[in-house]
Amino acid sequence: MRKDASRGRTSERPTREDIVDLLGDVDDATVTAILSTGASLVEIVEAARWAAGEAIAAVERRPLSGPTSVVYDILVTTPTFDPASSEP
């Protein structure tokens, strides 16, 4: 995930550009689906980390919930999401 996209804007509603900056080259349908969840940038980053196998929260035994869970579901079922193209 690209760190600069969320810096200083963690509680604001993300834009299409924010999502592409965070996730890399994802298709328009994926971006639209993520935007429709109402997830914050922080929630999108957490979901992307889980989808990329960086489930830090899983070690803490904290399950995903709310918009974060929905974004995770979107990412793991989206063929255009490539965790390797996201920056941690």
C-alpha positions as CSV (number, residue, x, y, z in Angstrom):
1,M,0.0,0.0,0.0
2,R,1.2,3.4,-0.8
3,K,1.8,5.2,2.5
4,D,1.5,8.8,1.1
5,A,-2.2,8.4,0.1
6,S,-3.5,8.1,3.6
7,R,-1.1,10.4,5.4
8,G,-3.0,13.1,7.1
9,R,-6.4,12.1,5.7
10,T,-7.2,8.9,7.6
11,S,-10.7,9.8,8.7
12,E,-11.9,11.5,5.5
13,R,-13.9,9.7,3.0
14,P,-11.5,8.3,0.4
15,T,-11.5,9.3,-3.2
16,R,-11.1,7.1,-6.3
17,E,-7.5,8.4,-6.5
18,D,-6.8,7.4,-2.9
19,I,-7.9,3.9,-3.5
20,V,-5.8,3.5,-6.6
21,D,-2.8,5.0,-4.7
22,L,-3.3,2.5,-1.9
23,L,-4.1,-0.6,-3.9
24,G,-2.4,-0.2,-7.2
25,D,-4.0,-1.0,-10.5
26,V,-7.5,-2.1,-9.6
27,D,-10.5,-1.9,-12.0
28,D,-13.2,0.7,-11.8
29,A,-15.8,-1.8,-10.6
30,T,-13.6,-2.6,-7.6
31,V,-13.0,1.1,-6.8
32,T,-16.7,1.8,-7.0
33,A,-17.6,-1.2,-4.8
34,I,-15.0,-0.1,-2.2
35,L,-16.3,3.5,-2.2
36,S,-19.8,2.2,-1.7
37,T,-18.9,0.6,1.6
38,G,-18.2,3.9,3.2
39,A,-14.9,2.6,4.5
40,S,-12.3,5.1,5.7
41,L,-8.8,5.1,4.4
42,V,-7.6,3.3,7.6
43,E,-10.2,0.6,7.1
44,I,-9.2,0.1,3.5
45,V,-5.6,-0.2,4.5
46,E,-6.4,-2.8,7.1
47,A,-8.5,-4.8,4.7
48,A,-5.8,-4.7,2.0
49,R,-3.2,-5.9,4.6
50,W,-5.4,-8.9,5.5
51,A,-6.0,-9.6,1.8
52,A,-2.2,-9.5,1.2
53,G,-1.7,-12.0,4.0
54,E,-0.4,-9.4,6.5
55,A,-3.1,-10.3,9.0
56,I,-1.5,-8.6,11.9
57,A,-4.9,-8.3,13.6
58,A,-5.4,-12.0,13.3
59,V,-2.5,-12.6,15.6
60,E,-4.2,-10.3,18.0
61,R,-7.3,-12.4,17.6
62,R,-9.3,-9.4,16.5
63,P,-11.7,-10.2,13.6
64,L,-12.5,-7.9,10.8
65,S,-15.8,-6.2,11.1
66,G,-18.0,-3.5,9.4
67,P,-16.7,-1.8,6.3
68,T,-13.3,-3.3,6.8
69,S,-14.7,-6.8,6.4
70,V,-16.7,-5.8,3.3
71,V,-13.6,-4.3,1.7
72,Y,-11.6,-7.4,2.5
73,D,-14.3,-9.6,0.8
74,I,-14.2,-7.3,-2.3
75,L,-10.4,-7.5,-2.5
76,V,-10.1,-11.3,-2.1
77,T,-12.7,-11.9,-4.9
78,T,-11.3,-9.3,-7.3
79,P,-8.9,-10.7,-9.9
80,T,-7.4,-7.3,-10.5
81,F,-6.2,-6.8,-6.9
82,D,-2.5,-7.7,-6.8
83,P,-1.1,-7.6,-3.2
84,A,2.4,-7.5,-4.7
85,S,1.7,-4.2,-6.3
86,S,0.5,-2.7,-3.0
87,E,3.1,-1.1,-0.7
88,P,3.0,-2.2,2.9
